[in-house]
């Protein structure tokens, strides 16, 4: 068997760094595209659900980030709970 010269098996840090940068960039771009594609199909508002299903929405649960105008337009009178006593 023939021995391989030492110069053939030395690490190549420049080639490794360039390959790592290119692969990291491609992975990052792919991840962004995947997340964008996955979020494009989400129905975030009751109006979007009505448009997609062509039926009225009977109720919605607020995630806390909606404004009061949005909650009022959906027909939610406010927070549900026990009635206040005077």
The first five atom37 places (N, CA, C, CB, O) and aatype in JSON, in Angstrom:
{
  "aatype": [20, 20, 20, 20, 20, 20, 20, 20, 20, 20, 20, 20, 20, 20, 20, 20, 20, 20, 20, 20, 20, 20, 20, 20, 20, 20, 20, 20, 20, 20, 20, 20, 20, 20, 20, 20, 20, 20, 20, 20, 20, 20, 20, 20, 20, 20, 20, 20, 20, 20, 20, 20, 20, 20, 20, 20, 20, 20, 20, 20, 20, 20, 20, 20, 20, 20, 20, 20, 20, 20, 20, 20, 20, 20, 20, 20, 20, 20, 20, 20, 20, 20, 20, 20, 20, 20],
  "atom_mask": [
    [1, 1, 1, 1, 1],
    [1, 1, 1, 1, 1],
    [1, 1, 1, 1, 1],
    [1, 1, 1, 1, 1],
    [1, 1, 1, 1, 1],
    [1, 1, 1, 1, 1],
    [1, 1, 1, 1, 1],
    [1, 1, 1, 1, 1],
    [1, 1, 1, 1, 1],
    [1, 1, 1, 1, 1],
    [1, 1, 1, 1, 1],
    [1, 1, 1, 1, 1],
    [1, 1, 1, 1, 1],
    [1, 1, 1, 1, 1],
    [1, 1, 1, 1, 1],
    [1, 1, 1, 1, 1],
    [1, 1, 1, 1, 1],
    [1, 1, 1, 1, 1],
    [1, 1, 1, 1, 1],
    [1, 1, 1, 1, 1],
    [1, 1, 1, 1, 1],
    [1, 1, 1, 1, 1],
    [1, 1, 1, 1, 1],
    [1, 1, 1, 1, 1],
    [1, 1, 1, 1, 1],
    [1, 1, 1, 1, 1],
    [1, 1, 1, 1, 1],
    [1, 1, 1, 1, 1],
    [1, 1, 1, 1, 1],
    [1, 1, 1, 1, 1],
    [1, 1, 1, 1, 1],
    [1, 1, 1, 1, 1],
    [1, 1, 1, 1, 1],
    [1, 1, 1, 1, 1],
    [1, 1, 1, 1, 1],
    [1, 1, 1, 1, 1],
    [1, 1, 1, 1, 1],
    [1, 1, 1, 1, 1],
    [1, 1, 1, 1, 1],
    [1, 1, 1, 1, 1],
    [1, 1, 1, 1, 1],
    [1, 1, 1, 1, 1],
    [1, 1, 1, 1, 1],
    [1, 1, 1, 1, 1],
    [1, 1, 1, 1, 1],
    [1, 1, 1, 1, 1],
    [1, 1, 1, 1, 1],
    [1, 1, 1, 1, 1],
    [1, 1, 1, 1, 1],
    [1, 1, 1, 1, 1],
    [1, 1, 1, 1, 1],
    [1, 1, 1, 1, 1],
    [1, 1, 1, 1, 1],
    [1, 1, 1, 1, 1],
    [1, 1, 1, 1, 1],
    [1, 1, 1, 1, 1],
    [1, 1, 1, 1, 1],
    [1, 1, 1, 1, 1],
    [1, 1, 1, 1, 1],
    [1, 1, 1, 1, 1],
    [1, 1, 1, 1, 1],
    [1, 1, 1, 1, 1],
    [1, 1, 1, 1, 1],
    [1, 1, 1, 1, 1],
    [1, 1, 1, 1, 1],
    [1, 1, 1, 1, 1],
    [1, 1, 1, 1, 1],
    [1, 1, 1, 1, 1],
    [1, 1, 1, 1, 1],
    [1, 1, 1, 1, 1],
    [1, 1, 1, 1, 1],
    [1, 1, 1, 1, 1],
    [1, 1, 1, 1, 1],
    [1, 1, 1, 1, 1],
    [1, 1, 1, 1, 1],
    [1, 1, 1, 1, 1],
    [1, 1, 1, 1, 1],
    [1, 1, 1, 1, 1],
    [1, 1, 1, 1, 1],
    [1, 1, 1, 1, 1],
    [1, 1, 1, 1, 1],
    [1, 1, 1, 1, 1],
    [1, 1, 1, 1, 1],
    [1, 1, 1, 1, 1],
    [1, 1, 1, 1, 1],
    [1, 1, 1, 1, 1]
  ],
  "atom_positions": [
    [[0.84, -1.18, 0.0], [0.0, 0.0, 0.0], [0.88, 1.24, 0.0], [-0.95, 0.0, 1.21], [1.95, 1.27, 0.61]],
    [[0.41, 2.23, -0.69], [1.16, 3.48, -0.82], [0.74, 4.46, 0.25], [0.96, 4.1, -2.2], [-0.44, 4.53, 0.6]],
    [[1.67, 5.19, 0.77], [1.36, 6.21, 1.78], [0.97, 7.5, 1.07], [2.58, 6.45, 2.72], [1.51, 7.85, 0.03]],
    [[0.0, 8.2, 1.66], [-0.44, 9.49, 1.11], [0.43, 10.57, 1.71], [-1.96, 9.76, 1.41], [0.74, 10.55, 2.9]],
    [[0.83, 11.51, 0.88], [1.68, 12.58, 1.35], [0.98, 13.47, 2.37], [2.15, 13.42, 0.18], [-0.24, 13.64, 2.32]],
    [[1.76, 14.02, 3.3], [1.2, 14.85, 4.37], [0.51, 16.09, 3.82], [2.3, 15.26, 5.34], [-0.47, 16.55, 4.41]],
    [[0.98, 16.63, 2.72], [0.37, 17.84, 2.15], [-1.03, 17.59, 1.61], [1.25, 18.4, 1.06], [-1.79, 18.54, 1.43]],
    [[-1.38, 16.36, 1.34], [-2.71, 16.06, 0.8], [-3.76, 15.94, 1.9], [-2.66, 14.76, 0.0], [-4.96, 16.06, 1.61]],
    [[-3.37, 15.72, 3.14], [-4.35, 15.53, 4.19], [-4.38, 16.68, 5.2], [-4.09, 14.24, 4.91], [-5.04, 16.57, 6.23]],
    [[-3.69, 17.74, 4.91], [-3.7, 18.89, 5.81], [-5.06, 19.57, 5.77], [-2.59, 19.89, 5.43], [-5.72, 19.58, 4.73]],
    [[-5.49, 20.14, 6.9], [-6.74, 20.91, 6.89], [-6.6, 22.16, 6.03], [-7.14, 21.3, 8.32], [-5.52, 22.75, 5.92]],
    [[-7.69, 22.54, 5.43], [-7.72, 23.73, 4.58], [-8.7, 24.72, 5.19], [-8.12, 23.37, 3.09], [-9.88, 24.71, 4.84]],
    [[-8.24, 25.57, 6.11], [-9.16, 26.44, 6.84], [-9.88, 27.45, 5.95], [-8.41, 27.18, 7.91], [-11.03, 27.79, 6.23]],
    [[-9.26, 27.93, 4.92], [-9.92, 28.91, 4.04], [-11.06, 28.23, 3.28], [-8.91, 29.53, 3.04], [-12.16, 28.78, 3.19]],
    [[-10.8, 27.05, 2.74], [-11.86, 26.31, 2.03], [-12.98, 25.95, 2.99], [-11.28, 25.03, 1.36], [-14.16, 26.07, 2.64]],
    [[-12.64, 25.52, 4.19], [-13.66, 25.16, 5.18], [-14.49, 26.38, 5.59], [-13.01, 24.53, 6.42], [-15.7, 26.28, 5.74]],
    [[-13.84, 27.52, 5.76], [-14.56, 28.74, 6.16], [-15.51, 29.2, 5.05], [-13.58, 29.86, 6.5], [-16.65, 29.58, 5.33]],
    [[-15.05, 29.17, 3.82], [-15.9, 29.58, 2.69], [-17.07, 28.61, 2.55], [-15.08, 29.64, 1.37], [-18.21, 29.04, 2.34]],
    [[-16.8, 27.32, 2.64], [-17.88, 26.33, 2.53], [-18.89, 26.5, 3.67], [-17.31, 24.9, 2.53], [-20.09, 26.4, 3.45]],
    [[-18.4, 26.74, 4.88], [-19.3, 26.95, 6.02], [-20.14, 28.2, 5.86], [-18.51, 27.04, 7.29], [-21.33, 28.19, 6.18]],
    [[-19.55, 29.27, 5.35], [-20.3, 30.52, 5.14], [-21.37, 30.33, 4.08], [-19.36, 31.65, 4.74], [-22.5, 30.79, 4.26]],
    [[-21.03, 29.67, 2.99], [-22.01, 29.46, 1.91], [-23.14, 28.56, 2.39], [-21.33, 28.84, 0.67], [-24.31, 28.85, 2.16]],
    [[-22.8, 27.47, 3.06], [-23.85, 26.56, 3.56], [-24.71, 27.23, 4.63], [-23.22, 25.28, 4.12], [-25.92, 27.02, 4.66]],
    [[-24.1, 28.02, 5.49], [-24.86, 28.75, 6.5], [-25.81, 29.76, 5.89], [-23.93, 29.45, 7.46], [-26.95, 29.9, 6.33]],
    [[-25.34, 30.46, 4.86], [-26.19, 31.43, 4.17], [-27.36, 30.73, 3.47], [-25.37, 32.23, 3.14], [-28.49, 31.19, 3.55]],
    [[-27.08, 29.62, 2.8], [-28.15, 28.88, 2.13], [-29.15, 28.32, 3.14], [-27.56, 27.73, 1.3], [-30.36, 28.35, 2.9]],
    [[-28.67, 27.83, 4.27], [-29.57, 27.32, 5.31], [-30.44, 28.43, 5.86], [-28.76, 26.67, 6.44], [-31.64, 28.23, 6.06]],
    [[-29.87, 29.59, 6.11], [-30.63, 30.73, 6.63], [-31.7, 31.2, 5.66], [-29.71, 31.88, 6.95], [-32.84, 31.46, 6.06]],
    [[-31.35, 31.31, 4.4], [-32.32, 31.72, 3.38], [-33.43, 30.68, 3.26], [-31.63, 31.93, 2.0], [-34.6, 31.04, 3.16]],
    [[-33.06, 29.41, 3.28], [-34.07, 28.35, 3.21], [-35.01, 28.37, 4.4], [-33.39, 27.0, 3.13], [-36.21, 28.14, 4.24]],
    [[-34.48, 28.64, 5.58], [-35.32, 28.71, 6.78], [-36.29, 29.87, 6.71], [-34.44, 28.83, 8.02], [-37.46, 29.73, 7.08]],
    [[-35.83, 31.02, 6.25], [-36.71, 32.19, 6.11], [-37.81, 31.9, 5.09], [-35.91, 33.43, 5.68], [-38.97, 32.23, 5.33]],
    [[-37.45, 31.31, 3.97], [-38.47, 30.99, 2.95], [-39.48, 29.97, 3.48], [-37.8, 30.45, 1.68], [-40.67, 30.09, 3.21]],
    [[-39.02, 28.98, 4.22], [-39.92, 27.98, 4.79], [-40.89, 28.61, 5.78], [-39.13, 26.86, 5.46], [-42.09, 28.33, 5.74]],
    [[-40.39, 29.45, 6.68], [-41.26, 30.1, 7.66], [-42.25, 31.04, 6.99], [-40.43, 30.85, 8.69], [-43.4, 31.12, 7.41]],
    [[-41.81, 31.76, 5.97], [-42.72, 32.66, 5.25], [-43.82, 31.86, 4.56], [-41.94, 33.49, 4.21], [-44.98, 32.25, 4.6]],
    [[-43.46, 30.74, 3.95], [-44.45, 29.9, 3.26], [-45.43, 29.31, 4.26], [-43.75, 28.78, 2.48], [-46.63, 29.23, 3.98]],
    [[-44.95, 28.89, 5.44], [-45.83, 28.29, 6.43], [-46.8, 29.31, 7.02], [-45.02, 27.65, 7.55], [-47.95, 28.98, 7.29]],
    [[-46.36, 30.55, 7.22], [-47.22, 31.57, 7.82], [-48.2, 32.15, 6.82], [-46.38, 32.67, 8.4], [-49.16, 32.81, 7.23]],
    [[-48.0, 31.95, 5.54], [-48.89, 32.56, 4.55], [-50.27, 31.91, 4.55], [-48.27, 32.46, 3.16], [-51.23, 32.51, 4.08]],
    [[-50.38, 30.69, 5.07], [-51.66, 29.98, 5.07], [-52.45, 30.16, 6.36], [-51.43, 28.52, 4.83], [-53.54, 29.61, 6.49]],
    [[-51.93, 30.92, 7.31], [-52.62, 31.08, 8.58], [-53.79, 32.05, 8.45], [-51.65, 31.57, 9.66], [-53.71, 33.06, 7.75]],
    [[-54.86, 31.74, 9.13], [-56.01, 32.63, 9.2], [-55.93, 33.36, 10.53], [-57.37, 31.84, 9.05], [-56.17, 32.77, 11.58]],
    [[-55.59, 34.63, 10.49], [-55.3, 35.37, 11.71], [-56.5, 36.13, 12.26], [-54.18, 36.32, 11.47], [-56.55, 36.4, 13.46]],
    [[-57.45, 36.49, 11.44], [-58.58, 37.29, 11.9], [-59.88, 36.58, 11.59], [-58.55, 38.7, 11.26], [-59.94, 35.74, 10.69]],
    [[-60.95, 36.91, 12.33], [-62.25, 36.34, 12.01], [-62.71, 36.68, 10.59], [-63.29, 36.83, 13.01], [-63.38, 35.87, 9.94]],
    [[-62.35, 37.86, 10.1], [-62.72, 38.22, 8.73], [-62.04, 37.31, 7.72], [-62.35, 39.69, 8.45], [-62.64, 36.96, 6.7]],
    [[-60.79, 36.92, 7.98], [-60.09, 36.02, 7.08], [-60.73, 34.64, 7.08], [-58.61, 35.91, 7.47], [-60.8, 33.98, 6.04]],
    [[-61.21, 34.19, 8.24], [-61.91, 32.9, 8.33], [-63.21, 32.95, 7.54], [-62.18, 32.52, 9.8], [-63.54, 32.01, 6.82]],
    [[-63.96, 34.06, 7.69], [-65.21, 34.2, 6.94], [-64.96, 34.18, 5.44], [-65.92, 35.5, 7.33], [-65.72, 33.55, 4.69]],
    [[-63.92, 34.86, 4.99], [-63.61, 34.87, 3.55], [-63.2, 33.48, 3.07], [-62.49, 35.87, 3.24], [-63.61, 33.06, 1.98]],
    [[-62.41, 32.76, 3.86], [-61.91, 31.46, 3.43], [-62.99, 30.4, 3.41], [-60.78, 31.02, 4.33], [-63.03, 29.56, 2.51]],
    [[-63.89, 30.42, 4.41], [-64.9, 29.38, 4.53], [-66.26, 29.77, 3.97], [-65.05, 29.0, 5.96], [-67.12, 28.91, 3.78]],
    [[-66.46, 31.04, 3.71], [-67.72, 31.56, 3.19], [-68.89, 31.28, 4.14], [-68.01, 30.95, 1.82], [-70.02, 31.07, 3.69]],
    [[-68.62, 31.27, 5.44], [-69.66, 31.14, 6.46], [-69.35, 32.15, 7.56], [-69.75, 29.68, 7.02], [-68.19, 32.5, 7.77]],
    [[-70.38, 32.61, 8.29], [-70.12, 33.6, 9.33], [-69.42, 32.96, 10.55], [-71.43, 34.26, 9.77], [-69.62, 31.79, 10.85]],
    [[-68.63, 33.76, 11.21], [-67.95, 33.33, 12.43], [-68.89, 33.57, 13.6], [-66.59, 34.08, 12.63], [-69.42, 34.68, 13.75]],
    [[-69.1, 32.56, 14.42], [-70.0, 32.68, 15.56], [-69.31, 33.28, 16.78], [-70.57, 31.34, 15.92], [-69.96, 33.93, 17.6]],
    [[-68.03, 33.08, 16.9], [-67.29, 33.62, 18.04], [-65.81, 33.52, 17.8], [-67.68, 32.89, 19.34], [-65.35, 32.79, 16.93]],
    [[-65.07, 34.25, 18.59], [-63.61, 34.23, 18.47], [-63.01, 34.44, 19.85], [-63.1, 35.31, 17.48], [-63.6, 35.11, 20.7]],
    [[-61.86, 33.86, 20.07], [-61.13, 34.03, 21.32], [-60.0, 35.0, 21.07], [-60.6, 32.66, 21.87], [-59.17, 34.79, 20.19]],
    [[-59.97, 36.05, 21.84], [-58.96, 37.08, 21.67], [-57.63, 36.58, 22.21], [-59.37, 38.38, 22.37], [-57.56, 35.96, 23.27]],
    [[-56.58, 36.87, 21.46], [-55.24, 36.51, 21.89], [-54.59, 37.57, 22.74], [-54.38, 36.22, 20.71], [-53.46, 37.39, 23.2]],
    [[-55.27, 38.68, 22.96], [-54.72, 39.75, 23.76], [-54.04, 40.84, 22.96], [-53.77, 39.2, 24.74], [-53.82, 41.93, 23.47]],
    [[-53.71, 40.57, 21.71], [-53.02, 41.56, 20.9], [-53.99, 42.37, 20.03], [-51.98, 40.89, 20.02], [-53.59, 43.33, 19.39]],
    [[-55.25, 41.97, 20.02], [-56.23, 42.69, 19.21], [-56.65, 43.98, 19.91], [-57.46, 41.8, 18.93], [-56.61, 44.08, 21.14]],
    [[-57.06, 44.93, 19.13], [-57.55, 46.18, 19.71], [-59.01, 46.01, 20.1], [-57.38, 47.35, 18.71], [-59.66, 45.04, 19.72]],
    [[-59.53, 46.97, 20.87], [-60.93, 46.91, 21.29], [-61.87, 47.06, 20.11], [-61.22, 47.98, 22.33], [-62.96, 46.5, 20.11]],
    [[-61.45, 47.82, 19.09], [-62.3, 47.99, 17.91], [-62.47, 46.66, 17.18], [-61.7, 49.04, 16.96], [-63.57, 46.35, 16.7]],
    [[-61.4, 45.87, 17.08], [-61.49, 44.58, 16.41], [-62.41, 43.65, 17.19], [-60.1, 43.95, 16.25], [-63.24, 42.97, 16.59]],
    [[-62.27, 43.61, 18.5], [-63.11, 42.74, 19.32], [-64.57, 43.16, 19.22], [-62.65, 42.76, 20.78], [-65.46, 42.31, 19.19]],
    [[-64.83, 44.46, 19.18], [-66.21, 44.94, 19.08], [-66.8, 44.62, 17.71], [-66.27, 46.45, 19.34], [-67.99, 44.33, 17.61]],
    [[-65.99, 44.67, 16.67], [-66.52, 44.41, 15.34], [-66.86, 42.94, 15.16], [-65.52, 44.84, 14.28], [-67.68, 42.6, 14.31]],
    [[-66.25, 42.06, 15.94], [-66.54, 40.64, 15.85], [-67.78, 40.3, 16.64], [-65.36, 39.83, 16.35], [-68.37, 39.23, 16.44]],
    [[-68.19, 41.17, 17.53], [-69.39, 40.92, 18.3], [-69.1, 40.47, 19.71], [-70.23, 39.9, 17.62], [-69.99, 39.96, 20.39]],
    [[-67.88, 40.65, 20.17], [-67.56, 40.29, 21.55], [-67.84, 41.5, 22.43], [-66.06, 39.83, 21.68], [-67.23, 42.55, 22.24]],
    [[-68.75, 41.38, 23.38], [-69.07, 42.54, 24.21], [-67.95, 42.88, 25.18], [-70.33, 42.28, 24.98], [-67.96, 43.98, 25.74]],
    [[-67.04, 42.03, 25.39], [-65.95, 42.3, 26.32], [-65.5, 41.02, 26.97], [-66.36, 43.32, 27.39], [-65.67, 39.93, 26.41]],
    [[-64.92, 41.14, 28.12], [-64.39, 39.99, 28.81], [-65.53, 39.2, 29.45], [-63.37, 40.41, 29.86], [-66.42, 39.78, 30.07]],
    [[-65.5, 37.89, 29.29], [-66.53, 37.05, 29.9], [-66.12, 36.72, 31.33], [-66.76, 35.76, 29.08], [-64.95, 36.48, 31.6]],
    [[-67.05, 36.71, 32.22], [-66.77, 36.38, 33.61], [-68.02, 36.56, 34.45], [-65.62, 37.24, 34.16], [-69.11, 36.8, 33.92]],
    [[-67.86, 36.45, 35.73], [-68.99, 36.62, 36.63], [-69.43, 38.07, 36.63], [-68.63, 36.17, 38.06], [-68.59, 38.97, 36.57]],
    [[-70.76, 38.33, 36.69], [-71.23, 39.71, 36.69], [-70.79, 40.42, 37.97], [-72.75, 39.76, 36.55], [-70.73, 39.83, 39.04]],
    [[-70.51, 41.7, 37.83], [-70.09, 42.5, 38.98], [-71.32, 42.84, 39.82], [-69.36, 43.79, 38.54], [-72.38, 43.16, 39.3]],
    [[-71.14, 42.76, 41.11], [-72.22, 43.15, 42.02], [-71.88, 44.48, 42.65], [-72.46, 42.07, 43.12], [-70.71, 44.76, 42.94]],
    [[-72.89, 45.3, 42.86], [-72.66, 46.64, 43.41], [-72.62, 46.66, 44.89], [-73.7, 47.58, 42.94], [-72.42, 47.72, 45.49]]
  ]
}
